[in-house]
């Protein structure tokens, strides 16, 4: 009887901490999302800063991101590569951190076969940088569509107010990074 009472008391005391082992301290993530939201409605030009030959097509195009459709829990960032406006980064607040998904569409608005891939934060990150390791759903999507090279992807975003925003992809033997100049919002 004493053991049962002790276990019941322990359950009551520990209830507020249920899931704490799986949850992260989110002040950094909240601040990161607030930094994105503070840029809402603005457009910025960027450039590829990595030198991988696979990035030549991107590097030769005008790169523009438009931070828009902002709420307390989600920010959508269309990313245009020249005339190609098929990509949107979607950062969403979850119960355990932040999620990055890639919304890829064809010119007519239909979804691309590689659509809605990404990952969730696995660490608290910082107010300036959040990393998003590939999630299981995306691994299955990549494997099913001849893109298994992407099953180890880790995406990252950085926001340095009044200076720079960065989008990055890393995996073994691959590093892609675009930096956007936050000092010069586009007015055109």
ABEGO torsion letter per residue (X at the ends): XAAAAAAAAAAAAAAAABGAAABBBAAAAAAAAAAAAAABGBBBBBBBABABAAAAAAAABBBBBBBBGBBAABBBBBBBBEABAABBBBBBBBAAEBBBBBBBBBAAGBBBABBGBEBBBABAEBAABBBBBBBAAAAAAAAAAGAAAAAABBBBBBBBBGABBBBBBBBBGBBBBBBBBAABBBAX
